[in-house]
Amino acid sequence: HVDEKGNNLIEPETIEGKVGDEYKTQAKEFEEYEVKEIIGNEQGQMTTEQITVTYVYKKVVGSVEITKVDKNDNSKVIEGAVFKIEKIDTSGNIDTEFEAKELTTGEDGKVKFEGLEVGRYRVTEIKAPEGYELLENSLEVDITKDNRDVKLTAENELKLVLPETGDINYTSVIIFIGIIIM
């Protein structure tokens, strides 16, 4: 049971028997790996020669796809949001061995982080689209062998635009209303 570089994932096993006896081997389960190929016959009959069966495993990789939508109209996708993804270690801290990546949503409102190994990841919106509020909370996701391609939806609210103090248009309206009241 080796990885793609030939490193043992566990110690090799030996099955002993007599010439003509049946033998059967099987793949092992590893959280971060899946079988890529099997070299040799998984089962057969013992011979006078040594029989070697090698299970080659590859790392499980997945992705996180985020679709950015307007909170008040989920059918409206939003372009221009910048997201950052970081890996979280078993202690809950940022894994410094993982190189954080940043992507910007396109016209389809989507970003897709690919090539992510099994583990926990934090996705943070670091720049909101123009006219929208920045997401307050980060999103955390787990990439596993069974859940390797995660799809998320992130909703943004429009910024509340207040008139600036001394704004001529706003001041004119107040003065006009005051004159009418008088």
Solvent accessible surface area in square Angstrom, and as a share of the most:
residue,aa,sasa,rsa
1,H,30,0.13
2,V,22,0.12
3,D,22,0.11
4,E,97,0.43
5,K,178,0.75
6,G,48,0.47
7,N,83,0.42
8,N,85,0.44
9,L,46,0.23
10,I,63,0.32
11,E,137,0.61
12,P,93,0.59
13,E,109,0.49
14,T,114,0.67
15,I,86,0.44
16,E,155,0.70
17,G,47,0.45
18,K,155,0.66
19,V,101,0.58
20,G,38,0.37
21,D,60,0.31
22,E,127,0.57
23,Y,20,0.07
24,K,144,0.61
25,T,31,0.18
26,Q,125,0.55
27,A,41,0.32
28,K,69,0.29
29,E,151,0.68
30,F,39,0.16
31,E,130,0.58
32,E,71,0.32
33,Y,36,0.14
34,E,41,0.18
35,V,57,0.33
36,K,106,0.45
37,E,81,0.36
38,I,65,0.33
39,I,94,0.48
40,G,45,0.43
41,N,108,0.55
42,E,70,0.31
43,Q,107,0.48
44,G,24,0.23
45,Q,106,0.47
46,M,29,0.13
47,T,74,0.43
48,T,119,0.69
49,E,130,0.58
50,Q,166,0.74
51,I,65,0.33
52,T,92,0.54
53,V,32,0.19
54,T,34,0.20
55,Y,4,0.02
56,V,16,0.09
57,Y,2,0.01
58,K,79,0.34
59,K,71,0.30
60,V,1,0.00
61,V,76,0.44
62,G,6,0.05
63,S,6,0.04
64,V,0,0.00
65,E,26,0.12
66,I,0,0.00
67,T,26,0.15
68,K,0,0.00
69,V,6,0.03
70,D,7,0.03
71,K,100,0.42
72,N,123,0.63
73,D,69,0.36
74,N,89,0.46
75,S,101,0.65
76,K,99,0.42
77,V,63,0.36
78,I,10,0.05
79,E,101,0.45
80,G,23,0.22
81,A,0,0.00
82,V,23,0.13
83,F,1,0.00
84,K,57,0.24
85,I,0,0.00
86,E,29,0.13
87,K,36,0.15
88,I,10,0.05
89,D,53,0.28
90,T,150,0.87
91,S,86,0.56
92,G,42,0.40
93,N,91,0.46
94,I,71,0.36
95,D,32,0.17
96,T,127,0.74
97,E,165,0.74
98,F,43,0.18
99,E,143,0.64
100,A,43,0.33
101,K,77,0.33
102,E,99,0.44
103,L,69,0.34
104,T,76,0.44
105,T,3,0.02
106,G,29,0.28
107,E,147,0.66
108,D,80,0.41
109,G,0,0.00
110,K,81,0.34
111,V,7,0.04
112,K,89,0.38
113,F,2,0.01
114,E,107,0.48
115,G,51,0.49
116,L,1,0.00
117,E,70,0.31
118,V,12,0.07
119,G,21,0.21
120,R,96,0.35
121,Y,1,0.00
122,R,63,0.23
123,V,1,0.01
124,T,38,0.22
125,E,6,0.03
126,I,71,0.36
127,K,121,0.51
128,A,20,0.15
129,P,5,0.03
130,E,173,0.78
131,G,36,0.35
132,Y,15,0.06
133,E,83,0.37
134,L,87,0.43
135,L,43,0.21
136,E,167,0.75
137,N,116,0.59
138,S,45,0.29
139,L,54,0.27
140,E,82,0.37
141,V,11,0.06
142,D,60,0.31
143,I,1,0.01
144,T,51,0.30
145,K,49,0.21
146,D,143,0.74
147,N,78,0.40
148,R,68,0.25
149,D,89,0.46
150,V,17,0.10
151,K,149,0.63
152,L,43,0.21
153,T,84,0.49
154,A,3,0.03
155,E,66,0.29
156,N,1,0.01
157,E,88,0.40
158,L,100,0.50
159,K,105,0.44
160,L,149,0.74
161,V,130,0.75
162,L,129,0.64
163,P,68,0.43
164,E,140,0.63
165,T,146,0.85
166,G,61,0.59
167,D,51,0.27
168,I,138,0.70
169,N,115,0.59
170,Y,112,0.43
171,T,56,0.33
172,S,57,0.37
173,V,78,0.45
174,I,91,0.46
175,I,98,0.50
176,F,127,0.53
177,I,85,0.43
178,G,29,0.28
179,I,112,0.57
180,I,114,0.58
181,I,138,0.70
182,M,199,0.89
